[in-house]
Amino acid sequence: MNTTSSSSYGEIDRRVFVKKLIDACPEALIVTGLGSPSYDVFAAGDRDRNFYLWGAMGGASAMALGLAIAQPQKPVLVITGDGEQLMGLGNLASIGAQKIKNLSIVVLDNGHYAETGMQKSHTSFGTDLVGVALSCGLDWAFKVKDMDAISTIASHVNTKNGTGLANVLIKAEEYPKALPPRDGVYIKNRFRSALGFKPF
């Protein structure tokens, strides 16, 4: 399954982790960051409550914030990468300021920009996403180094007891691409239909 290995970072297999997390959060509305996190979520099984972002780097948590405000009774889960979240650091300040309770962010952190050739990202050089999240006022944030944390993350997602961020340290490896639908209108209308809205 794995094709290349850049260096040692975390030890978690991203595909196994994402599959188990989604299975544990069946009601979650999921927004994915572009690139590998979208491939991971699609590989776990396509769902009409998945919104795959093909572009808009840095926009996943911002889009999820709007979704969480509009759908306060539903759990909203962002699954993104360290590079994508680093580009959207300001989103964490907005999320902390809103004080919503139904948004969880999972950052699959391999310390690299996989989409552009596995250059090291800022997390490899010490940027602490957990510290940033907590300083922005999120209710919870922690690093994840093993699969046992899935149940804790799923509990936060499913109970909607606060907004938080899990910084999951994954292996710095590239996986075969599992490509979700690329038609943005189709994805948007399918997602709206899952929420009971008509397409437009």
LOMAR-45818 format. One record per residue: y, x, z negated of N, C-alpha, C, O in turn. Coordinates in steps of 0.2 Angstrom, whole numbers, always signed. Each point is the difference from the previous one (the first is absolute). Layout:
BEGIN
{site {Y,X,Z},{Y,X,Z},{Y,X,Z},{Y,X,Z}}
...
REM end
This chain:
BEGIN
{site {-6,+4,+0},{+6,-4,+0},{+6,+4,+0},{+5,-1,+4}}
{site {-4,+6,-8},{+5,+5,+0},{+0,+4,+5},{-5,+3,+2}}
{site {+11,-1,+1},{+0,+4,+6},{+3,+7,-1},{-2,+5,+2}}
{site {+7,-5,-7},{+4,+6,-1},{+2,+0,-7},{+0,-5,-3}}
{site {+1,+11,+0},{+2,+1,-7},{+5,+5,+0},{-1,+6,+2}}
{site {+7,-8,-5},{+6,+5,+0},{+0,+4,-6},{+1,+6,+1}}
{site {-2,-9,-7},{+1,+4,-6},{-3,-5,-6},{+0,-6,+1}}
{site {-1,+9,-6},{-2,-4,-6},{+6,-3,-3},{+5,+3,-1}}
{site {-5,-9,-1},{+6,-4,-3},{-3,-4,-5},{-2,+2,-5}}
{site {+1,-9,+6},{-4,-4,-4},{-7,+0,+2},{-2,+4,+5}}
{site {-2,-8,-8},{-8,+0,+1},{-2,-7,+2},{-6,-1,+2}}
{site {+10,-3,-1},{-2,-7,+1},{+0,-1,+8},{+4,+2,+4}}
{site {-10,-6,-2},{-1,-2,+7},{+5,-6,+1},{-2,-5,-3}}
{site {+7,+6,+7},{+4,-5,+2},{-3,-7,+2},{+2,-5,-2}}
{site {-6,+6,+7},{-3,-6,+3},{-5,-4,-5},{+1,-6,-1}}
{site {-4,+9,-4},{-4,-3,-5},{+4,-3,-5},{-1,-6,-2}}
{site {+7,+9,+0},{+4,-2,-5},{+4,-7,+3},{+0,-5,-4}}
{site {+2,+6,+10},{+4,-6,+2},{-5,-6,+1},{+2,-6,-2}}
{site {-8,+7,+4},{-5,-6,+1},{-1,-3,-7},{+0,-6,+0}}
{site {-1,+10,-5},{-2,-3,-6},{+6,-3,-3},{+0,-5,-3}}
{site {+6,+7,+4},{+6,-3,-3},{+1,-6,+3},{+2,-5,-3}}
{site {-2,+4,+10},{+1,-6,+3},{-5,-5,-2},{+1,-6,-1}}
{site {-7,+8,+1},{-6,-5,-3},{+2,-3,-7},{-2,-5,-1}}
{site {+5,+10,-3},{+2,-3,-7},{+6,-4,+0},{+2,-3,-5}}
{site {+2,+3,+11},{+6,-4,+0},{+0,-5,+6},{+4,+1,+4}}
{site {-8,-6,-4},{-1,-4,+6},{+5,-5,+1},{+1,-2,+6}}
{site {+4,+1,-10},{+5,-5,+1},{+7,+4,+2},{+5,-3,+2}}
{site {-5,+10,-2},{+6,+4,+1},{+2,-1,+7},{-4,+0,+5}}
{site {+11,+0,-4},{+3,+1,+6},{+1,+7,+1},{+4,+3,-4}}
{site {-6,+0,+9},{+0,+7,+1},{+5,+3,+5},{-1,-3,+6}}
{site {+5,+7,-7},{+5,+3,+5},{-2,+8,+0},{-1,+3,-5}}
{site {+0,-1,+11},{-3,+7,+1},{+6,+5,+2},{+4,-3,+5}}
{site {-4,+9,-7},{+4,+5,+3},{-3,+2,+7},{-6,-1,+1}}
{site {+10,+4,+3},{-2,+2,+7},{-5,+5,-1},{+0,+4,-5}}
{site {-4,-3,+10},{-5,+5,+1},{-6,-1,-4},{-3,-5,+0}}
{site {+0,+10,-4},{-6,+0,-3},{-1,-5,-5},{-6,-3,+0}}
{site {+11,+1,-4},{-2,-6,-4},{-1,-7,+4},{-4,-4,-3}}
{site {+7,+3,+8},{-2,-5,+4},{-7,+0,+3},{-3,-5,+0}}
{site {+1,+11,+2},{-7,+1,+2},{-5,-1,-5},{-5,-3,+1}}
{site {+7,+5,-7},{-5,-1,-6},{+0,-7,-1},{-6,-3,-2}}
{site {+11,-1,+1},{+0,-7,-1},{-4,-4,+5},{-4,-4,-1}}
{site {+5,+6,+7},{-3,-4,+6},{-8,+2,+0},{-4,-4,+1}}
{site {+3,+10,-3},{-7,+2,+0},{-4,-3,-6},{-6,-1,+0}}
{site {+10,-1,-5},{-3,-4,-6},{-2,-7,+2},{-4,-4,-4}}
{site {+7,+1,+10},{-2,-6,+2},{+7,-4,+1},{+4,-1,-4}}
{site {-3,-1,+11},{+6,-3,+2},{+0,-7,-4},{-4,-4,-1}}
{site {+11,+2,-1},{+1,-6,-4},{+7,-3,+3},{+4,+4,+2}}
{site {-4,-11,-2},{+6,-3,+2},{+6,+1,-5},{+6,-1,+2}}
{site {-7,+4,-8},{+5,+1,-5},{+1,+8,+0},{+4,+2,-5}}
{site {-6,+1,+10},{+3,+7,+1},{+5,+1,+5},{+0,-3,+6}}
{site {+6,+6,-8},{+5,+1,+5},{+1,+8,+1},{+2,+3,-4}}
{site {-4,-1,+10},{+0,+7,+2},{+6,+2,+3},{+3,-3,+5}}
{site {+0,+8,-8},{+6,+3,+3},{-1,+5,+4},{-3,+5,-2}}
{site {+4,-5,+9},{-1,+5,+5},{+6,+5,+0},{-1,+6,+2}}
{site {+7,-8,-4},{+5,+4,+0},{+4,-1,-6},{-3,-1,-6}}
{site {+10,+2,+6},{+4,-1,-6},{-2,+4,-6},{-1,-2,-5}}
{site {+0,+9,+6},{-2,+4,-5},{+5,+0,-6},{+6,+0,+1}}
{site {-9,-1,-7},{+4,-1,-6},{+1,-7,-1},{+3,-2,-6}}
{site {-5,-3,+10},{+2,-7,-1},{-5,-4,-3},{+1,-6,-2}}
{site {-7,+8,+0},{-6,-4,-3},{+2,-3,-6},{+0,-6,-1}}
{site {+3,+10,-4},{+1,-3,-7},{+6,-4,+1},{+1,-5,-4}}
{site {+4,+6,+8},{+6,-4,+1},{-2,-7,+3},{+2,-5,-3}}
{site {-7,+5,+8},{-2,-7,+3},{-4,-3,-6},{+1,-6,+0}}
{site {-5,+9,-4},{-4,-3,-5},{+5,-3,-5},{-2,-5,-3}}
{site {+7,+8,+1},{+5,-2,-5},{+2,-7,+3},{+0,-5,-4}}
{site {+2,+4,+10},{+3,-6,+2},{-6,-5,+0},{+1,-6,-2}}
{site {-7,+8,+4},{-6,-5,+0},{-1,-2,-7},{-2,-6,-2}}
{site {+2,+10,-3},{-1,-1,-7},{+5,-5,-3},{-2,-5,-4}}
{site {+8,+6,+6},{+5,-5,-2},{-1,-7,+3},{+1,-5,-3}}
{site {-3,+5,+9},{-1,-6,+4},{-6,-4,-2},{+0,-6,+0}}
{site {-5,+10,-3},{-6,-3,-2},{-2,+2,-7},{-5,+4,-1}}
{site {+9,-6,-4},{-1,+2,-7},{-7,-2,-3},{-1,+3,-5}}
{site {-2,-8,+8},{-7,-2,-3},{-5,+5,+2},{-6,-1,-2}}
{site {+7,+5,+7},{-6,+4,+3},{+1,+7,-1},{+6,+3,+0}}
{site {-12,+0,-1},{+1,+8,-1},{+1,+3,+6},{-3,-1,+6}}
{site {+8,+6,-6},{+1,+4,+6},{-1,+7,-1},{+1,+3,-5}}
{site {-5,+0,+10},{-3,+7,-1},{+2,+4,+6},{-1,-2,+6}}
{site {+5,+7,-8},{+1,+5,+6},{-5,+6,-1},{-1,+2,-5}}
{site {-2,+0,+11},{-4,+5,+1},{+3,+5,+5},{+0,-2,+6}}
{site {+3,+8,-9},{+3,+4,+5},{-1,+7,-2},{-5,+2,-4}}
{site {+8,+3,+8},{-1,+7,-2},{+5,+3,-3},{+6,-2,+0}}
{site {-7,+9,-2},{+6,+3,-3},{+6,+2,+4},{+5,-1,-2}}
{site {-7,+2,+9},{+6,+2,+4},{+4,-7,+2},{+6,+1,+0}}
{site {-9,-6,+0},{+3,-7,+2},{+4,-2,-7},{+6,-2,+1}}
{site {-9,+3,-7},{+4,-2,-6},{+6,+5,-1},{+5,-2,-2}}
{site {-6,+8,+4},{+5,+5,-1},{+6,-2,+4},{+6,+1,-2}}
{site {-7,-3,+8},{+6,-2,+4},{+3,-7,-3},{+6,-1,+2}}
{site {-10,-2,-6},{+3,-7,-2},{+1,+1,-8},{+0,-5,-3}}
{site {+2,+11,+1},{+2,+0,-8},{+5,-5,-2},{-1,-2,-6}}
{site {+6,+1,+10},{+5,-5,-2},{-3,-7,-2},{+3,-3,-4}}
{site {-8,+2,+8},{-3,-7,-1},{-2,-1,-8},{+0,-5,-2}}
{site {-3,+11,-1},{-2,-1,-7},{+6,-2,-4},{-1,-4,-5}}
{site {+7,+7,+6},{+6,-2,-4},{+1,-8,+1},{+1,-3,-5}}
{site {-1,+1,+11},{+1,-7,+1},{-6,-5,-3},{+2,-5,-3}}
{site {-8,+8,+3},{-5,-4,-3},{+0,+0,-8},{-1,-5,-3}}
{site {+3,+11,+1},{+1,+0,-8},{+6,-5,-2},{+0,-3,-5}}
{site {+5,+3,+9},{+6,-4,-2},{-2,-8,+1},{+3,-4,-4}}
{site {-7,+2,+8},{-2,-7,+1},{-4,-3,-5},{+0,-6,-2}}
{site {-4,+10,-2},{-4,-2,-6},{-5,-6,+2},{+0,-4,-4}}
{site {-3,+5,+10},{-5,-5,+2},{-6,+2,-4},{-1,+6,-2}}
{site {-4,-10,+2},{-6,+1,-3},{-7,+0,+4},{-5,+1,-2}}
{site {+6,-2,+8},{-6,-1,+5},{-1,+5,+5},{-3,-1,+5}}
{site {+6,+7,-6},{+0,+6,+5},{-3,+6,-2},{+2,+3,-6}}
{site {-7,-1,+9},{-4,+6,-2},{+0,+5,+6},{-1,-2,+6}}
{site {+2,+8,-7},{+1,+5,+5},{-6,+6,-1},{+0,+3,-5}}
{site {-4,-2,+10},{-5,+5,+0},{+2,+5,+5},{+0,-1,+6}}
{site {+1,+7,-9},{+2,+6,+5},{-6,+4,+0},{-2,+3,-4}}
{site {-1,-2,+10},{-6,+4,+2},{+3,+7,+1},{+3,+1,+6}}
{site {-3,+3,-11},{+4,+7,+1},{-5,+5,+1},{-4,+3,-5}}
{site {+4,+0,+11},{-4,+6,+2},{+5,+6,+0},{-2,+6,+2}}
{site {+8,-7,-4},{+5,+6,+0},{+2,+3,+7},{+2,+5,+1}}
{site {-4,-10,+5},{+1,+3,+6},{+3,-6,+5},{-1,-6,-2}}
{site {+4,+8,+7},{+2,-5,+6},{-6,+0,+5},{+0,+4,+5}}
{site {-5,-8,-6},{-6,+0,+4},{+2,-2,+8},{-3,+3,+4}}
{site {+8,-7,-3},{+1,-3,+6},{+4,+6,+5},{-1,-1,+6}}
{site {+4,+6,-9},{+3,+4,+4},{-3,+7,-1},{+3,+5,+2}}
{site {-9,-4,-4},{-4,+6,+0},{-1,+3,-7},{-2,+6,+0}}
{site {+2,-10,-5},{-2,+3,-7},{+5,+5,-3},{-2,+5,-3}}
{site {+8,-6,+5},{+5,+5,-4},{+0,-3,-7},{+0,-6,-1}}
{site {+2,+11,-3},{+0,-2,-7},{+6,-5,-2},{+6,+1,+3}}
{site {-7,-6,-7},{+6,-4,-1},{+3,+2,-7},{-2,+5,-3}}
{site {+7,-9,+1},{+4,+2,-6},{-5,+0,-6},{+2,+3,-5}}
{site {-7,-8,+5},{-4,+0,-6},{-4,+6,-1},{-2,+2,-6}}
{site {+1,+2,+11},{-4,+6,+0},{+5,+5,-4},{-3,+5,-3}}
{site {+9,-6,+3},{+5,+5,-2},{+3,-2,-7},{+5,+2,-2}}
{site {-8,-8,-1},{+2,-1,-7},{+3,-7,-1},{+2,-2,-5}}
{site {+0,-2,+11},{+3,-6,-1},{-4,-5,-3},{-6,-1,+2}}
{site {+8,-2,-8},{-5,-4,-4},{+2,-7,+1},{+5,-3,-3}}
{site {-9,-1,+7},{+1,-7,+2},{+0,-4,-6},{+3,-5,-1}}
{site {-8,+7,-4},{+0,-4,-6},{+6,+0,-4},{+3,-5,-3}}
{site {+0,+11,+2},{+6,+1,-3},{+6,-4,+3},{+4,-3,-3}}
{site {-4,+4,+10},{+5,-4,+3},{+0,-7,-1},{+5,-4,-1}}
{site {-11,+1,+2},{-1,-7,-1},{+2,-3,-7},{+3,-5,-1}}
{site {-5,+9,-4},{+2,-2,-7},{+7,+1,-1},{+3,-4,-4}}
{site {+0,+9,+7},{+8,+1,-1},{+3,-6,+3},{+6,-1,-1}}
{site {-9,-2,+6},{+3,-5,+4},{-1,-7,-4},{+3,-5,+3}}
{site {-6,+5,-8},{-1,-6,-4},{-6,-4,+2},{-1,-6,-3}}
{site {-4,+8,+6},{-6,-3,+1},{-4,-1,-6},{+1,+4,-5}}
{site {-5,-9,+4},{-3,-2,-7},{-6,+5,-1},{-1,+2,-6}}
{site {-2,+0,+11},{-6,+5,-1},{+0,+5,+6},{+1,-2,+5}}
{site {-4,+8,-7},{-1,+5,+5},{-5,+5,-3},{+1,+2,-5}}
{site {-6,+0,+9},{-4,+5,-2},{-4,+4,+6},{+0,-3,+5}}
{site {-2,+9,-6},{-4,+3,+4},{-7,-2,+0},{-3,-1,-5}}
{site {-1,+1,+11},{-7,-1,+0},{-3,+5,+3},{+1,+3,+5}}
{site {-6,+0,-9},{-4,+5,+2},{-8,-1,+1},{-4,+4,+2}}
{site {+2,-10,-4},{-7,-2,+1},{+0,-8,+2},{+5,-4,-1}}
{site {-11,+2,+3},{-1,-7,+2},{+0,-5,-5},{+1,-6,+1}}
{site {-2,+9,-8},{+0,-5,-5},{+7,-4,-1},{+0,-5,-3}}
{site {+5,+8,+6},{+7,-4,-1},{+0,-6,+4},{+5,-4,-1}}
{site {-9,+3,+6},{+0,-6,+4},{+1,-6,-4},{+4,-5,+2}}
{site {-8,+4,-7},{+0,-6,-4},{+7,-1,-4},{+2,-6,+0}}
{site {+1,+11,-2},{+6,+0,-3},{+5,-2,+5},{+5,-5,-1}}
{site {-5,+8,+7},{+5,-2,+5},{-1,-8,+2},{+5,-3,+1}}
{site {-11,+2,+0},{-2,-7,+2},{+3,-5,-5},{+2,-6,+2}}
{site {-3,+8,-8},{+2,-5,-6},{+8,-1,+1},{+2,-6,-1}}
{site {+2,+11,+2},{+7,+0,+1},{+2,-5,+6},{+4,-4,-1}}
{site {-8,+5,+6},{+1,-4,+6},{-1,-7,-1},{+4,-4,+1}}
{site {-10,+3,-4},{-2,-7,+0},{+3,-4,-6},{+1,-6,+1}}
{site {+1,+9,-6},{+4,-4,-6},{+7,+0,+2},{+3,-4,-4}}
{site {+0,+8,+8},{+7,-1,+2},{+4,+1,-6},{+5,-4,-2}}
{site {-7,+9,-2},{+4,+1,-7},{+5,+6,+0},{+2,+2,-5}}
{site {+0,-1,+11},{+6,+5,+1},{-1,+4,+6},{-5,+0,+4}}
{site {+11,+3,-2},{+0,+4,+6},{-2,+8,-1},{+3,+2,-5}}
{site {-7,+1,+9},{-2,+6,-2},{-2,+4,+6},{-1,-2,+6}}
{site {-1,+9,-7},{-2,+4,+5},{-6,+4,-2},{+0,+3,-6}}
{site {-5,-2,+10},{-6,+4,-2},{+0,+6,+5},{+0,-2,+6}}
{site {+1,+8,-8},{+0,+6,+4},{-7,+3,+1},{-2,+3,-5}}
{site {-2,-5,+10},{-7,+2,+1},{-1,+6,+3},{+2,+1,+6}}
{site {-4,+4,-9},{-1,+7,+3},{-7,+0,+4},{-5,+0,-3}}
{site {+6,+0,+9},{-6,+0,+5},{-1,+7,+3},{+4,+4,+0}}
{site {-10,-4,+3},{-2,+6,+3},{+5,+1,+6},{+2,-5,+4}}
{site {+0,+11,-2},{+5,+1,+6},{-5,+1,+6},{-1,+6,+2}}
{site {-1,-11,+0},{-5,+0,+6},{+2,-5,+5},{+3,-6,-2}}
{site {-4,+7,+8},{+1,-5,+5},{-6,-4,+2},{-6,+3,+0}}
{site {+6,-9,+1},{-5,-5,+1},{+0,-2,+7},{+6,+0,+3}}
{site {-11,-3,+0},{+0,-3,+7},{+5,-6,-1},{+0,-4,-5}}
{site {+4,+3,+10},{+5,-5,+0},{-4,-7,+1},{-4,-1,+5}}
{site {+6,-4,-9},{-2,-7,+1},{+6,-4,+1},{+4,-1,-5}}
{site {-3,-1,+11},{+7,-2,+2},{+0,-8,+0},{-4,-4,+3}}
{site {+9,+2,-8},{+1,-8,+0},{+4,-2,+6},{+2,+4,+4}}
{site {-2,-11,-3},{+4,-3,+5},{+7,+3,+1},{+3,+2,-5}}
{site {-1,+0,+11},{+7,+3,+1},{+5,-5,+2},{+6,+1,+0}}
{site {-8,-8,+1},{+5,-5,+2},{+4,-2,-6},{-3,-4,-4}}
{site {+9,+6,+3},{+4,-2,-6},{+1,-8,+0},{+0,-2,-6}}
{site {+1,-1,+11},{+1,-8,+0},{-7,-3,-2},{+1,-5,-5}}
{site {-6,+8,+7},{-7,-3,-2},{-1,+1,-8},{-2,-5,-3}}
{site {+4,+11,+1},{-1,+2,-7},{+4,-5,-4},{-2,-3,-5}}
{site {+9,+3,+7},{+5,-5,-4},{-3,-7,+0},{+1,-3,-6}}
{site {-3,+0,+11},{-2,-7,+1},{-6,-1,-4},{-1,-5,-3}}
{site {-4,+10,+3},{-6,-1,-4},{+2,+0,-7},{-3,-4,-4}}
{site {+7,+8,+2},{+2,+1,-7},{+3,-6,-3},{-1,-3,-5}}
{site {+6,+0,+10},{+3,-6,-2},{-4,-6,-1},{+0,-4,-4}}
{site {-5,+4,+9},{-5,-6,+0},{-4,+1,-7},{-2,-6,-3}}
{site {+0,+12,+1},{-4,+0,-6},{+4,-2,-6},{-3,-2,-5}}
{site {+10,+2,+5},{+4,-3,-5},{+2,-7,+1},{+4,-3,-4}}
{site {-7,+0,+9},{+2,-7,+1},{+6,-1,+4},{+3,-6,+0}}
{site {+0,+11,+4},{+6,-1,+4},{-2,+0,+7},{-5,+3,+2}}
{site {+9,-7,+2},{-1,+0,+7},{+3,+7,+3},{+4,+3,-2}}
{site {-7,-2,+8},{+3,+6,+4},{+7,-1,+2},{+2,-6,+1}}
{site {+1,+11,+1},{+7,+0,+3},{+1,+6,+4},{+5,+1,+4}}
REM end
